[in-house]
């Protein structure tokens, strides 16, 4: 958001922030839902919550984009999707960057 603010202004920064929130909030929900039950005795519950959390996360992402495009008419689409995609790629690459041997 700060980079978009410095180079493109306040509207782009707000759009980038919203794109980041659209990624982070559903991801947080998924982490809380999927890993609520841990341990060898609760494998079935963990797996069920994993699938349920993933499908709900995708639904929350879709709802997030729908809300932004419905209520925020001046959205900077490039900033919104750039921040979302940047976080998505970073989320994918993090295990590779910080792998432990």
C-alpha positions in Angstrom: 0.0 0.0 0.0 2.8 2.3 0.8 4.4 1.9 -2.6 1.1 2.5 -4.3 0.6 5.6 -2.1 4.0 7.0 -3.0 3.7 6.4 -6.8 0.0 6.5 -7.5 -1.7 8.3 -4.6 -4.2 7.7 -1.9 -6.8 5.9 -4.1 -4.3 3.3 -5.3 -3.0 2.8 -1.7 -6.5 2.2 -0.4 -7.2 -0.2 -3.3 -4.0 -2.1 -2.5 -4.9 -2.3 1.1 -8.3 -3.7 0.3 -6.7 -6.3 -2.0 -4.4 -7.3 0.8 -7.3 -7.6 3.2 -9.3 -9.7 0.7 -6.4 -12.2 0.8 -5.4 -12.0 4.5 -8.8 -12.3 6.2 -10.0 -15.4 4.4 -6.6 -17.0 4.9 -6.8 -16.3 8.6 -10.2 -17.9 8.7 -8.9 -20.9 7.0 -5.9 -21.3 9.4 -8.2 -21.0 12.4 -10.8 -23.4 11.0 -8.4 -26.1 9.5 -6.1 -26.4 12.4 -8.6 -26.2 15.3 -8.3 -29.9 16.0 -4.7 -31.3 16.1 -3.4 -34.7 17.1 -3.5 -38.2 15.9 -6.9 -38.9 17.3 -8.6 -36.1 15.4 -7.4 -36.8 11.9 -11.0 -37.0 10.5 -12.0 -33.8 12.1 -8.9 -32.0 10.9 -9.4 -33.2 7.3 -13.1 -32.3 7.4 -12.3 -28.8 8.7 -9.5 -28.4 6.2 -11.9 -29.0 3.2 -14.6 -26.9 4.8 -12.2 -24.1 5.6 -10.7 -24.1 2.1 -14.1 -23.9 0.4 -15.3 -21.2 2.8 -12.1 -19.3 2.2 -12.7 -19.2 -1.5 -16.2 -18.1 -1.0 -15.0 -15.3 1.4 -12.5 -14.1 -1.3 -15.3 -13.9 -3.9 -17.5 -12.0 -1.4 -14.6 -9.7 -0.7 -14.1 -8.8 -4.3 -17.9 -8.4 -4.8 -18.1 -6.0 -1.8 -15.2 -3.9 -3.0 -16.6 -3.6 -6.6 -20.1 -2.9 -5.3 -19.4 -0.3 -2.6 -16.1 1.2 -3.7 -16.7 2.8 -7.1 -13.4 4.5 -7.6 -11.3 1.3 -7.1 -7.9 1.1 -8.7 -8.2 -2.3 -10.2 -4.5 -2.6 -10.9 -3.5 -1.9 -7.3 -6.3 -4.1 -6.0 -5.3 -7.2 -8.0 -1.6 -6.5 -7.8 -1.6 -6.6 -4.0 -3.8 -9.7 -4.0 -1.7 -11.5 -6.5 1.5 -10.5 -4.8 0.3 -11.9 -1.5 -0.9 -15.0 -3.2 2.5 -15.6 -4.8 4.3 -14.8 -1.6 2.1 -17.3 0.3 3.1 -20.0 -2.3 6.8 -19.2 -2.2 7.2 -18.8 1.6 7.8 -22.5 2.3 10.4 -22.6 -0.4 12.2 -19.5 0.9 12.2 -20.6 4.5 12.6 -24.4 4.2 14.4 -26.1 7.0 16.7 -28.9 6.3 
